[in-house]
Amino acid sequence: MSLPTEAVSPKATPLPPLPTDDPLTPAQWKTLLAISDAVIPAVKPISTANARIEVAVKDNNYSTAVSALRGLTPENDPNADTAAKEYLADYASSNPAFKLELQRIFALYMPQSTKKELSLVLNVLNTRAGSLALTGYLTPISDQPVHVREAILKAWSTARLGVLRSLYRSLTVLSKQTWIKVTPSLRRILGVPRVPTGMKPGKGHDYEFIQFPPGQKPEVIETDVLIIGSGCGGAVSAKNLAEAGHRVLVVEKAYHWTPDHFPMSEANGWNHLFMNGAFISSDDTSTSIIAGQAWGGGGTVNWSASLQTQGYVRSEWAARGLPFFTSAEFQESLDRVCGRMGVSTDYIKHNPCNAHLLEGARKLGWSHKAVPQNTGGNQHLCGHCTFGCGSCEKQGPVMSFLPDAARAGATFIEGFHAEKVIFSNRGSKKVATGVLGTWKSRDINGGVASDPITVRKVLIKAKRIIVSAGTMQSPLLLLRSGLSNPQIGGNLYVHPVTVMGAIHKEDISPWEGGILTSVVSEFENLDHKGHGVKLEATNMIPSSWLIWLDWKGGLQYKLDVARMKHMVGYISIARDRDTGRVYPDPIDGRVRFQYSPSKFDKRHIMQGLLALAKIQYVQGASEIFTVIPGMRPFIRDTATPQSGDGINDPNFQAWLDEIKTRGFPTPESVFVSAHQMGTCRMSAEEKSGVVDPQGRVWGTECLYVADASVFPSASGVNPMVTNMAISDWISRGVAKGLEMRPRL
């Protein structure tokens, strides 16, 4: 039985103000919201429905839907019937927060090129000729009744033109995720608690941040070591260098949120804690990247998984002329960072999602194990950790290495955007001497919900500079600083993921318990060269999970997502062989990337997907579904007695064959990445990478990179521990180098 949830109410986290200029015209808004209201429509019985703006269903079908939803609503809701009817009556734009969230995406997160393309489509849909070409009707879609808008979207989903299928995917996903973030009606039906069940608030470290007075000229400060980024690499580096007796300054673009703000709401967490609001898509839109941008970096929003680098990956990296990775020193670094975070499997209590994965693998004879957690000796049951850990049990950088650094004398600046590294010349070498950036203070209320009190240029002079801004941002800083090595930004590995779900008869409540406490590694080395897939449970917060459910119409989608409490969710995550690249947007400089999973890597992802389906079959799932566009779910025939065939069930095998035949259709298939690596690759020779075996940027002095961007290739496991161990090694080397010179 679950423990009762304490009366815990995280502090509010208001969002920054929106730009005054509206990113869309009134006509564009009318069309976009009309489409969104067809994706998430109001549903009423035909006897009372306004058929123009509400989906009208037969009265008995409406009653059936209300009954089904009433049965899914938590037992302790005394007004389940009312909750079901309010949920059906809810539509996307009925909540003003829906349009505001879309406005935020368009104004702040969407690249200019993407915004122009979508704006053009909205303009075309507003014309009679354009409407006829794209919808088959002369009447613009915004003037159509909702059932016609639904029919148009369904037609787009199977259109011969890939551009229409892609448009369908983009608009439905955008509408679904935005609605899920802001609607209270869905959360009431699901019974998802605002904070994890049984969570006890924890006490974090009391950080102090340097403040600057207003001024026209850049403020100039000095330190021994400047570390750009407070994530896993930067935090470990800060601890080591501060404890070695050097003056250390850590700067971070994001702001620190104390634990009493965690976990954040879905509406605010994506905006406050993730780069670009978690809205980063590859140029061909095949791959979506989720990267933390918070005090503590990805370590604040990850899922506690703490796997050490595997032997075949270490050997591969050593074979590239980097013997450190098979040395005792590397293992010492791995053990040192894991020891500091209390990494262990001893206290794990698997939730149903993870338990099903392990037991299904056992039944099939596949290798499987528990995933060590960085929870400091606690049984950590926070399924909400992707929006911050309010219990403070997760020992990420904010709870471990950064407090250690502070106690050793390190200082910190939040709200600092590092614009470029300053160099002086020493012969053919560029010597890094400082960093110029812009500091934005908090607002008058100590938050970020209004304009900062002060905006100031700051020049930070330092003997050593360590760039730990992450795989997506570290190469951009190097490029902004005038470095021209063609390897900068290349060699992007992302561990591409596809998703599979299943429905069980019992109540799973998948948002409860640890997120990722198990792994199946049977398929991790499919090419016998270290490339393959791992099978893992995934984050089951509604706005992370429910966007992937197939949209077959407004009513059906509402009925499908309401079954989430009975769902399990998994990922087939590949150690990719083939790469992409990161580069700055030519208009505004924000991060852009080119990446599309190769046929080679897709074959592995597919094998993992089929394996996940087999695991769920032997675990008795009543329904199994993929997120492959247009792929029907497998529904177990409960009327027929179970035979002894197991996964050899002819109906199940026929369904698996359908999946293999369909593959991942282009352009509507989407892959996701929460792990990014390699864009400042470590190499034995200058021509092959960005940093040398000690982490120093080739062709420079006093400039280092210490984060996952230095990985020689994909780590094959969650990159946190590998990142920390490499940064431990690099920063200890920097400390030794500083000892040979007089300090400031």
Protein Blocks (a to p, Z undefined) as FASTA:
>chain_A
ZZddddddddddddddddfbdfbdfklmmmmmmmmmmmmccdddfklpcfklpccddfkl
mmmmmmmmmmmpcfklmklmmmmmmmmmpcfklpmklmmmmmmmmmmmmcfklmmmmmmm
mmmmmpmklmmmmnopabdfklpcfklmmmmmmmmmmgfblklmmmmmmmmmmmmmmmmm
mmmklmmmnopafbdehiacddddddddddddddfbdcddddfbdcedjbfklmmmmmmm
mmnopacddddfbdcddfklpccdfklmmmmmpghhlpacdfklpaccdddddehijmlm
mgoiacdddfklmmmmmmnopaklmcfklmmmmmmmmmmnopafklgccdfklmmmmmmm
mmnopacddddddeeopacfbfklmnopfklmaccfklmmmmmmmmnopacdehiacfbd
cdddehjbccdfbdcdddddddfkopakbccfbdcddddddfbdcdfebjklmmmmmmmn
opabfkgopaiaehiadddddddfbdfklmgcjfblcdcfklmmmnonopacddddddfb
fklmmmmpccebjklmmmmmmmmmmpccdddddddfbdcdddddfklopacddddddfkl
mmmmmmmmmmmmmmmmmnopabdcdfbehiacddddfkbccdfklmmlmklmmmmmmmmm
nmpadfkbccddfbdehjlcccfbfklmmbdfkopaghiahiacddfklpmbdehiafkl
mmmmmmmmmmmmmmmmmmmpccZZ
